[in-house]
């Protein structure tokens, strides 16, 4: 079985100049490319891989600065996406560093399948956890929707109380005794009896209903 390696960063020190360090990295990267070319000449087919050294430089520096390196793999075929040599490289950089495998899209797996994969990686000595981004996104959306409904209901209650207070104040200012009723569609009907008193120099009206006399 053929095991391909990821490119390693060559030994370096803080005393090196930027130009010297980059020259060393470029040479090490070219050596790695030559090794892959030799593999292809032997009849092997290598799937597309990253040929930009800047991407690998980012990986080298991330590994050096990290205590834990997490690989995220697809639950439908974890071994297709897992890179065991990355775990080896992490340990080469510093044996105190740890590798961790996060199996995403775990909602595609049954409980039994998750147990089988967990046992497999446990035997490999690789810490693993199952995760479903879709599950968390759906839960977040449901929570946001519930919050929106709660806010809408609160705003509706506030508007109803405000309208009732406004109508009561308007009726009081107009001297109107109002009785409110709700129609079949929820609309408000108001029945009012207005009591006024008009007087003239020729006649005083004391009838409880509205009246007026002119001279």
For each residue, the residues with C-beta under 8 A, 3 or more apart:
1:
2: 39 44
3: 84 85
4: 36 39 46 85
5: 8 32 85
6: 56 59 83 85 86 89
7: 28 29 32 56
8: 5 28 32 89 92
9: 12 25 28 57 60 64
10: 24 25 27 28
11:
12: 9 16 21 24
13: 16
14:
15:
16: 12 13 20 21 24
17: 20 21
18: 21 22
19: 22 23
20: 16 17 23 24
21: 12 16 17 18 24 25
22: 18 19 25 26
23: 19 20 26 27
24: 10 12 16 20 21 27 28
25: 9 10 21 22 28 29 53 57
26: 22 23 29 30 53
27: 10 23 24 30 31
28: 7 8 9 10 24 25 31 32
29: 7 25 26 32 33 53 56
30: 26 27 33 34
31: 27 28 34 35
32: 5 7 8 28 29 35 36
33: 29 30 36 37 51
34: 30 31 37 38
35: 31 32 38 39
36: 4 32 33 39 40 46 49
37: 33 34 40 41
38: 34 35 41 42
39: 2 4 35 36 42 44 46
40: 36 37 43 44 45 46
41: 37 38
42: 38 39
43: 40
44: 2 39 40
45: 40
46: 4 36 39 40 49
47:
48:
49: 36 46
50: 55 56
51: 33
52: 55 56
53: 25 26 29 56 57
54: 57 58
55: 50 52 58 59
56: 6 7 29 50 52 53 59 60
57: 9 25 53 54 60 61
58: 54 55 61 62
59: 6 55 56 62 63
60: 9 56 57 63 64
61: 57 58 64 65
62: 58 59 65 66 69
63: 59 60 66 69 89 90 93 97
64: 9 60 61 93
65: 61 62
66: 62 63 69 97
67: 96 97 98
68: 97 98 99 100
69: 62 63 66 86 87 90 97 98 99 100
70: 99 100 101 102
71: 81 82 83 86 87 99 100 101 102
72: 102 104
73: 78 80 81 82 101 102 103 104
74: 77 78 80 81 103 104 105
75: 78 103 104 105 106 108 109 117 130
76: 105 108
77: 74 80 81
78: 73 74 75 81 82 101 103 117 121
79: 82
80: 73 74 77
81: 71 73 74 77 78
82: 71 73 78 79 101
83: 6 71 86 87
84: 3 87 88
85: 3 4 5 6 88 89
86: 6 69 71 83 89 90 99
87: 69 71 83 84 90 91 99 126
88: 84 85 91 92
89: 6 8 63 85 86 92 93
90: 63 69 86 87 93 94 97 98 99
91: 87 88 94 95 97 99
92: 8 88 89
93: 63 64 89 90 97
94: 90 91 97
95: 91
96: 67
97: 63 66 67 68 69 90 91 93 94
98: 67 68 69 90 127
99: 68 69 70 71 86 87 90 91 126 127
100: 68 69 70 71 126 127 128 129
101: 70 71 73 78 82 121 126 127 128 129
102: 70 71 72 73 128 129 131
103: 73 74 75 78 106 117 128 129 130 131
104: 72 73 74 75 131 132 133
105: 74 75 76 108 132 133 134
106: 75 103 109 114 130 131 132
107: 132 134 135
108: 75 76 105
109: 75 106 113 114 117 130
110: 113 114
111: 114 115
112: 115 116
113: 109 110 116 117
114: 106 109 110 111 117 118 130
115: 111 112 118 119
116: 112 113 119 120
117: 75 78 103 109 113 114 120 121 128
118: 114 115 121 122 128 130
119: 115 116 122 123
120: 116 117 123 124
121: 78 101 117 118 124 126 127 128
122: 118 119 125 126 128
123: 119 120
124: 120 121
125: 122
126: 87 99 100 101 121 122
127: 98 99 100 101 121
128: 100 101 102 103 117 118 121 122
129: 100 101 102 103
130: 75 103 106 109 114 118
131: 102 103 104 106 136
132: 104 105 106 107 135 136
133: 104 105 136 137
134: 105 107 137 138
135: 107 132 138 139
136: 131 132 133 139 140
137: 133 134 140 141
138: 134 135 141 142
139: 135 136 142 143
140: 136 137 143 144
141: 137 138 144 145
142: 138 139 145 146
143: 139 140 146 147
144: 140 141 147 148
145: 141 142 148 149
146: 142 143 149 150
147: 143 144 150 151
148: 144 145 151 152
149: 145 146 152 153
150: 146 147 153 154
151: 147 148 154 155
152: 148 149 155 156
153: 149 150 156 157
154: 150 151 157 158
155: 151 152 158 159
156: 152 153 159 160
157: 153 154 160 161
158: 154 155 161 162
159: 155 156 162 163
160: 156 157 163 164
161: 157 158 164 165
162: 158 159 165 166
163: 159 160 166 167
164: 160 161 167 168
165: 161 162 168 169
166: 162 163 169 170
167: 163 164 170 171 178 180 188 190
168: 164 165 171 172
169: 165 166 172 173
170: 166 167 173 174
171: 167 168 174 176 177 178 190 192
172: 168 169 175 176
173: 169 170
174: 170 171 194
175: 172 194 195 196
176: 171 172 192 193 194
177: 171 192 193 195
178: 167 171 190 191 192
179: 190 191 192
180: 167 188 189 190
181: 188 189 190 191
182: 186 187 188 189
183: 186 187 188 189
184:
185:
186: 182 183
187: 182 183
188: 167 180 181 182 183
189: 180 181 182 183
190: 167 171 178 179 180 181
191: 178 179 181
192: 171 176 177 178 179
193: 176 177
194: 174 175 176 210
195: 175 177 208 209 210
196: 175 210
197: 205 210
198: 205 210 211 212 213
199: 203 204 205
200: 203 212 213 214 215
201: 215
202: 213 214 215
203: 199 200 213 215
204: 199
205: 197 198 199 211 212 213
206:
207: 211
208: 195
209: 195
210: 194 195 196 197 198
211: 198 205 207
212: 198 200 205
213: 198 200 202 203 205
214: 200 202
215: 200 201 202 203
